[in-house]
Amino acid sequence: MGDFEFDAATALDGEGPSYDLRIPGGWGAETVNGGFMLALLTRAMDAVTPFPDPIVISGLYLRPAQPGPAQIRTELIRAGRTTAFAQASLWREGKESLRASAAFSDLSTASGPGFTVGAAPALPPPDECVGMEPASARGISIAERFEYRYAETPGWIQGSPTGEPSAEFYMRFRDGREPDMASLPLIVDAASPAVLEIGIERVTTIELTVHLRARPAPGWLRCRTATRFLSDGYHEEDFEAWDSAGTLVAQSRQLAIVLR
Amino acid sequence: MGDFEFDAATALDGEGPSYDLRIPGGWGAETVNGGFMLALLTRAMDAVTPFPDPIVISGLYLRPAQPGPAQIRTELIRAGRTTAFAQASLWREGKESLRASAAFSDLSTASGPGFTVGAAPALPPPDECVGMEPASARGISIAERFEYRYAETPGWIQGSPTGEPSAEFYMRFRDGREPDMASLPLIVDAASPAVLEIGIERVTTIELTVHLRARPAPGWLRCRTATRFLSDGYHEEDFEAWDSAGTLVAQSRQLAIVLR
């Protein structure tokens, strides 16, 4: 899949467990996107674990990072019979930027009960929705990697935040790459924060946890973001991604803080 | 606070950064409660960080643990100007059971915007609610450490699951200890799983992330648990704890799997 931007940007050379790499430009805003860094570490952890599917990934954001030379260090914590656990860290200029851990399993052999409360976002067909042109993203390069489609233009884009910190929209890679387990850790952090709709402009992630539930079917993802509790600038941001077959594929939550 | 069970059970002797301890009985079911182990590691991380409040804690459950001799190893990852990051692991019989990481800050000096969607569970006064007697907990020793009060007796206790995987209830330590930042990581994992109401009896935690938003006021906590997505046995369990002043103090999510 090296013809796609995401795969080229997250390719790791060498055998591991440590890697030298270059964090490319174009995957962030003022700093490198947190989900992009988490996807990099998930790819590195995947290489040291015997199961194909990251089912839960948690990352602690220690320092913002800029594009440039970097190192990844990985550790296989435990490989059990059905679940394996790994840790990885991303270093930039001798300083640790992100520490992540994950559990891996094989969802193709998973079996057990199912039950769903709630449903995918109800949206008109993508062709009847409005896009968010890259120009609207105001220098946020990560937004140029994706297409977003909303039932109506979000209030914050028009300078009129709705007062409701939530959103539903379609999302896909702009270059045609299909979603998969490797790219979902990026996708859950690559949309506009829900708090833009209550007039907040800049936030940064402290911790991000992603649950991956199923390998996504090709096509548009239906996504939902929401913040319910903002206290002294601290807030959670929840993200759900549903695939074109109507299956919840990712559910994430981050703790973020408002920047002034 | 050594007169209370929780403080005696989580006391750490010595200077750190590593500790020898004995995991006491009475804080779990078939195995030691995951939230109890996370509270142990949070206490150990607190000892190596310069800020008083754990604002986010994430734990990866590698192996179940039984009571008995154990070791904790801690690492201060980074101490920044307003936030510090630490990691800790719990070892039992030479094997790692839990690896956790956390960010600490000082919430007494936090300032920033606030906004809330939703509210604390609406419940009758505690005296008009029904309790869950320890006998109902069927050998689940962790339930003997707490009092729970429900508006109505939960369906699963009566052998008639409601079919709705959610619950609202009061909760407090049975011995009169007040809730605080140290005990919240235990409290969020010490109530009955919401999936009991859809007929599922045994689950185990893979990962648990806890956001702590405020130091709780004394008194009963109002709590809410819910599971929305159960797929092939994997499911999230969300937990909210609101203090007696009506403030959200903890919000947690775990990825768990159904056991047969």
HADDOCK unambig.tbl for C-alpha pairs under 7 A between the chains (distance, minus, plus):
assign (segid A and resid 110 and name CA) (segid B and resid 232 and name CA) 5.79 0.50 0.50
assign (segid A and resid 111 and name CA) (segid B and resid 232 and name CA) 4.58 0.50 0.50
assign (segid A and resid 111 and name CA) (segid B and resid 233 and name CA) 6.52 0.50 0.50
assign (segid A and resid 112 and name CA) (segid B and resid 232 and name CA) 4.02 0.50 0.50
assign (segid A and resid 112 and name CA) (segid B and resid 233 and name CA) 4.19 0.50 0.50
assign (segid A and resid 113 and name CA) (segid B and resid 230 and name CA) 6.92 0.50 0.50
assign (segid A and resid 113 and name CA) (segid B and resid 231 and name CA) 6.44 0.50 0.50
assign (segid A and resid 113 and name CA) (segid B and resid 232 and name CA) 5.26 0.50 0.50
assign (segid A and resid 113 and name CA) (segid B and resid 233 and name CA) 5.00 0.50 0.50
assign (segid A and resid 114 and name CA) (segid B and resid 230 and name CA) 4.76 0.50 0.50
assign (segid A and resid 114 and name CA) (segid B and resid 231 and name CA) 4.46 0.50 0.50
assign (segid A and resid 114 and name CA) (segid B and resid 232 and name CA) 5.65 0.50 0.50
assign (segid A and resid 114 and name CA) (segid B and resid 233 and name CA) 6.41 0.50 0.50
assign (segid A and resid 115 and name CA) (segid B and resid 229 and name CA) 6.08 0.50 0.50
assign (segid A and resid 115 and name CA) (segid B and resid 230 and name CA) 4.85 0.50 0.50
assign (segid A and resid 115 and name CA) (segid B and resid 231 and name CA) 6.62 0.50 0.50
assign (segid A and resid 116 and name CA) (segid B and resid 228 and name CA) 5.54 0.50 0.50
assign (segid A and resid 116 and name CA) (segid B and resid 229 and name CA) 4.77 0.50 0.50
assign (segid A and resid 116 and name CA) (segid B and resid 230 and name CA) 6.13 0.50 0.50
assign (segid A and resid 117 and name CA) (segid B and resid 228 and name CA) 4.63 0.50 0.50
assign (segid A and resid 117 and name CA) (segid B and resid 229 and name CA) 6.37 0.50 0.50
assign (segid A and resid 118 and name CA) (segid B and resid 228 and name CA) 7.00 0.50 0.50
assign (segid A and resid 228 and name CA) (segid B and resid 116 and name CA) 5.55 0.50 0.50
assign (segid A and resid 228 and name CA) (segid B and resid 117 and name CA) 4.63 0.50 0.50
assign (segid A and resid 229 and name CA) (segid B and resid 115 and name CA) 6.09 0.50 0.50
assign (segid A and resid 229 and name CA) (segid B and resid 116 and name CA) 4.78 0.50 0.50
assign (segid A and resid 229 and name CA) (segid B and resid 117 and name CA) 6.37 0.50 0.50
assign (segid A and resid 230 and name CA) (segid B and resid 113 and name CA) 6.94 0.50 0.50
assign (segid A and resid 230 and name CA) (segid B and resid 114 and name CA) 4.77 0.50 0.50
assign (segid A and resid 230 and name CA) (segid B and resid 115 and name CA) 4.87 0.50 0.50
assign (segid A and resid 230 and name CA) (segid B and resid 116 and name CA) 6.14 0.50 0.50
assign (segid A and resid 231 and name CA) (segid B and resid 113 and name CA) 6.43 0.50 0.50
assign (segid A and resid 231 and name CA) (segid B and resid 114 and name CA) 4.46 0.50 0.50
assign (segid A and resid 231 and name CA) (segid B and resid 115 and name CA) 6.63 0.50 0.50
assign (segid A and resid 232 and name CA) (segid B and resid 110 and name CA) 5.80 0.50 0.50
assign (segid A and resid 232 and name CA) (segid B and resid 111 and name CA) 4.59 0.50 0.50
assign (segid A and resid 232 and name CA) (segid B and resid 112 and name CA) 4.02 0.50 0.50
assign (segid A and resid 232 and name CA) (segid B and resid 113 and name CA) 5.24 0.50 0.50
assign (segid A and resid 232 and name CA) (segid B and resid 114 and name CA) 5.64 0.50 0.50
assign (segid A and resid 233 and name CA) (segid B and resid 111 and name CA) 6.55 0.50 0.50
assign (segid A and resid 233 and name CA) (segid B and resid 112 and name CA) 4.20 0.50 0.50
assign (segid A and resid 233 and name CA) (segid B and resid 113 and name CA) 5.00 0.50 0.50
assign (segid A and resid 233 and name CA) (segid B and resid 114 and name CA) 6.40 0.50 0.50
